[in-house]
Amino acid sequence: MDELLQLTDAGIALDGTPEFRGTCCAGGPDRTYGGHVVAQALLAAHRTVEPVRYVNSLHAYFLSMGRPGAEVQYRVRILRDGGTYALREVTAFQGGNALLTLTASFKKEEFGPDRHIAMPHVPTPESLPAHSESVDRFWSGITSSAIRQAVQVRPISGDSADDDAADHGGGRDRRMWIRIAGDVSSDLGMHSAALAFCSDLTLARTAALGHLELLGGGSPPQKLFLTSLDHAVWFHRPCRTDEWLLFVQRSPTSGDGRGLAIGEFWTRTGVLVATVTQEVLLREKHAPTIDTRPKLAATMQAG
């Protein structure tokens, strides 16, 4: 993972901002994996803050699809350096085209009371097979060999027959153990970036599962065009991403061509380490475009 997320310090750009450069792997046919761009953008921001600060949140908007393997430039704007918190804004460019804009907040450690909800009861990762139909379904939508080599998963079967997702009143839940294959350096920034890398792997599909029922079933690649619109991560507590983490995901709503997915990461000892949200474009393939403007205008007038 350290090599996959590697950045080169390119000095100061013409606009006076620190610049870093890297390359990203594919997330689909001829397009970069968004989680890779997010992870490198976070690392670029992390390199401009004091070592005593660590990331507490990031918010990213995906602007356009990039080309896998082509160089990406990350330009970092220093927005604030306060006594406790620091704020950075990163824009990722490729060939002059903006791919992503990300805002990341960093802070110094504080001490006081600490609480979080309890982790769900699930089988241990060792009790789940490394090779199964659930694992094959997970990797069916991810063609990148770089991601397959970097990440290990153990989906938890039995939630339902539909892609290991449980139905709760129209929402779709998915649970899996996930970790980085091999050791990750002890640098906290690298583990935060690795978690961001993993957090984008399955949220779009989770948002699509419940929505597919409205379209008569099928699989997301067959029926829907999916792409991430935005992505946010709150880092609650430090963790090692080369150890198993439980990733619990759900999609509470979809409509208007969009779906929302929410997830939590837990250590195997039950510590909540991160919460992630993502809004996803959900567009039926070959479906005619329907103009809803009169409907929306009437709704606003009625309100």
Secondary structure, DSSP 8 states (H G I E B T S, - for coil): -TTTT--EEEEE-TTS-EEEEEE--EEETTEE-HHHHHHHHHHHHHTTS-TTEEEEEEEEEE-S---TTSEEEEEEEEEEE-SSEEEEEEEEEETTEEEEEEEEEEEE---S------------GGGS-SSSHHHHHHHHT---HHHHHHEEEEE-TTS-TTTTEEEETTEEEEEEEEEESS---S-HHHHHHHHHHHHTSSHHHHHHHHHHHTTTS--HHHHEEEEEEEEEEEE-S---TTS-EEEEEEEEEEETTEEEEEEEEEETTS-EEEEEEEEEEEEETT------HHHHHHHHHH-
